């Protein structure tokens, strides 16, 4: 049985694509200009992937490698991210994880 929270996120991501837009958030843009984000990366509560897609694209433009494991509560958001990553040529590991279950 789905929890109320799970149903909430499922409903939100099912109603619209790019719930939070397609541009990375301002912090991600700033930090990526100051610190190279390369190698193994864990993206937590990533939703549809606007931030990790930006970081992976930036790494590719700089001829750096990046691998990412992405955790999110919403299976629907991860499905959206999977399609976007595939279209962009990225192979991410996606995990449907409730952070309250992580020890």
Buried (B, 14 or more C-beta within 10 A) or exposed (E): EEEEEBEEBBEBBEEEEBBEEEEBEEEBBEEBEEEEBBEEBEBEEBBBBBBBBBBBBBBBEEEEEBBBBBBBBBBBBBBBBBEBBEEEEBEBEBEBBEEEEEE
